[in-house]
Amino acid sequence: MGRGKLDEPERRRENDGVRLFVAIPLPKVIRAGLEDYVEEWSSAWPEGRWSKPADWHVTLRFLGEVRDDSVPEVKTWLRERLAGAEGGVFRLGRTGFFEQPGRYVLWAGLNNAEWMDGLAARLSGVIAGCHPEAREFKAHITLTRTEVDRRNDVRFLEFMDSFKGTYLPPEADMAEEVVLYRSELSAKGAKYSVMERVKLS
């Protein structure tokens, strides 16, 4: 009986899943060009859950909850799908936002991101062991999520007037890799860890 009690948590851990997504991390030059803007915006609207610069990325596909024993298969799938894939020039565009029930997602857009569309297309289709979200790919960098009713919040309206449509620095840099990330959710926000890296040609 004692042995059975010890085994139960182990069995639960074996059946646990991990939240995975595939993304392009920001090149250093691009990240540096964006940091000053975000520092100013986060001071103007501290109520937002602003992402850390080290976590900024462009999500190519969110894979959702994946069983631990399926992760090696997902890594293999990623390497095969991206074999011979070429990188491209990373260039910031203008800011914008998605309006969702009860909250807003503020993001930085990208210019000349057609090559990212090609990478996202390579990652389409069914993946064994995954239940990915069927969301249309739109190249962007999520900066913050904030829960607010902007119709009744004058401060948020004023902040959005200064944020939306901002032209970001024109610096450019090459994207060199695609990363498989694990996302762990907590009250303090998501924590990302690298599961696999795939170099681009």
C-alpha positions in Angstrom: 0.0 0.0 0.0 2.8 2.4 0.9 4.4 1.7 -2.5 1.2 2.6 -4.2 1.0 5.9 -2.5 4.5 6.8 -3.6 3.7 5.8 -7.1 0.6 7.9 -7.5 2.3 11.3 -7.8 4.8 9.8 -10.2 2.0 8.5 -12.4 0.4 12.0 -12.4 3.7 13.6 -13.4 4.1 11.1 -16.2 0.7 12.1 -17.5 1.2 15.8 -17.1 1.4 17.9 -20.3 3.4 21.0 -21.2 2.2 24.1 -23.1 4.2 24.6 -26.2 4.5 27.2 -28.9 6.8 27.8 -31.9 8.2 31.3 -32.3 11.0 33.6 -33.7 12.9 35.3 -30.9 13.8 39.0 -31.5 17.3 39.8 -32.8 19.2 41.9 -30.3 19.2 45.0 -32.5 15.4 44.9 -32.8 14.9 44.3 -29.1 17.2 47.2 -28.2 15.3 49.5 -30.5 12.0 48.6 -28.9 13.0 48.8 -25.2 13.0 52.6 -24.8 9.5 52.8 -26.3 8.1 50.0 -24.0 9.8 51.6 -20.9 7.9 54.8 -21.6 4.6 53.1 -22.3 4.8 50.9 -19.2 5.3 54.0 -17.1 2.3 55.6 -18.7 0.1 52.5 -18.3 1.6 50.4 -15.4 -1.7 48.5 -15.1 -0.7 46.4 -18.1 1.1 43.1 -17.7 4.1 44.1 -19.8 6.3 41.4 -21.2 10.0 41.3 -20.4 12.2 42.2 -23.4 14.0 38.9 -23.1 10.6 37.2 -23.7 9.6 39.1 -26.8 9.0 36.9 -29.8 6.8 36.4 -32.9 4.6 33.3 -32.4 4.4 31.2 -35.5 2.1 28.5 -34.0 0.7 27.8 -30.6 0.6 24.1 -30.1 -1.3 24.0 -26.8 -1.1 21.3 -24.2 1.2 18.5 -25.2 1.8 15.2 -23.3 5.4 14.9 -22.0 5.9 11.7 -23.9 5.0 13.5 -27.2 7.6 16.2 -26.8 10.4 14.3 -28.6 8.0 13.7 -31.5 7.2 17.4 -31.7 10.9 18.3 -31.8 11.4 16.0 -34.7 8.4 17.4 -36.5 9.7 20.9 -36.1 13.2 20.0 -37.4 11.7 18.2 -40.4 9.2 21.0 -41.3 11.9 23.7 -41.1 14.7 21.8 -42.9 16.2 24.2 -45.4 14.0 27.1 -44.3 15.5 30.5 -44.8 15.5 33.4 -42.4 14.6 36.9 -43.3 15.0 40.6 -42.3 13.4 41.5 -39.1 12.0 45.1 -39.2 9.6 46.8 -36.9 6.5 48.5 -38.2 3.7 50.2 -36.3 1.9 49.5 -33.0 -1.6 48.2 -32.8 -4.0 46.2 -30.6 -6.4 43.3 -30.5 -9.7 43.8 -28.6 -10.8 40.7 -26.8 -13.6 40.1 -24.3 -12.7 42.0 -21.2 -9.2 42.8 -22.3 -6.8 44.3 -24.8 -3.6 42.9 -26.3 -1.2 45.6 -27.3 1.5 44.7 -29.9 4.3 45.9 -32.2 3.8 45.2 -35.8 6.4 44.2 -38.5 7.2 45.4 -42.0 8.1 43.1 -44.9 7.2 40.0 -42.8 6.0 37.8 -45.8 8.9 35.4 -45.1 7.4 34.7 -41.7 4.1 33.8 -43.5 6.1 31.1 -45.3 7.5 29.7 -42.0 4.1 29.7 -40.5 2.7 27.8 -43.5 5.4 25.1 -43.1 4.1 24.6 -39.6 0.4 24.1 -40.6 -1.4 20.8 -40.5 -2.0 18.1 -38.0 0.7 17.3 -35.4 0.7 14.0 -33.5 0.1 14.5 -29.8 -1.0 18.2 -30.1 -4.2 20.1 -30.2 -3.1 23.5 -31.7 -5.4 26.5 -31.9 -6.8 27.2 -35.3 -5.8 30.9 -35.3 -4.8 32.8 -38.4 -1.1 33.8 -38.4 -0.5 37.6 -38.0 3.1 38.6 -37.5 3.3 40.7 -34.3 5.1 41.0 -31.0 2.9 41.0 -27.9 3.9 43.7 -25.5 1.2 43.7 -22.9 -2.2 42.4 -22.0 -4.5 44.6 -19.9 -8.0 44.1 -18.5 -10.0 47.3 -18.9 -13.2 48.7 -20.2 -11.7 51.4 -22.3 -15.1 53.1 -22.8 -15.2 54.0 -19.1 -11.5 54.6 -18.5 -10.3 58.0 -19.5 -6.7 57.3 -18.7 -6.7 54.3 -20.9 -8.2 56.2 -23.8 -5.6 58.9 -23.4 -2.8 56.3 -23.3 -4.1 54.5 -26.4 -4.2 57.8 -28.3 -0.5 58.1 -27.8 0.3 54.3 -28.3 -1.6 53.1 -31.3 -0.2 53.6 -34.7 3.3 54.6 -33.4 6.0 54.2 -36.0 8.8 52.1 -34.5 12.6 52.4 -35.1 13.5 51.4 -38.7 16.6 49.3 -37.7 16.8 45.9 -39.3 18.5 42.6 -38.4 18.4 39.0 -39.6 16.4 36.4 -37.8 18.6 33.3 -37.4 16.5 30.7 -35.6 13.1 29.4 -34.7 12.5 28.2 -31.2 10.2 25.7 -29.5 9.2 27.2 -26.2 7.5 25.9 -23.1 5.1 28.2 -21.4 4.4 27.9 -17.7 1.5 30.1 -16.4 1.4 31.6 -13.0 -0.1 34.6 -11.2 3.0 36.6 -12.0 2.7 35.9 -15.7 4.0 33.3 -18.2 7.5 31.9 -17.9 9.2 30.7 -21.1 11.9 28.1 -21.4 13.6 26.8 -24.6 12.9 23.2 -25.6 14.5 23.2 -29.1 16.3 25.5 -31.4 16.3 25.2 -35.2 18.7 27.3 -37.2 17.5 29.0 -40.3 19.5 29.1 -43.6 
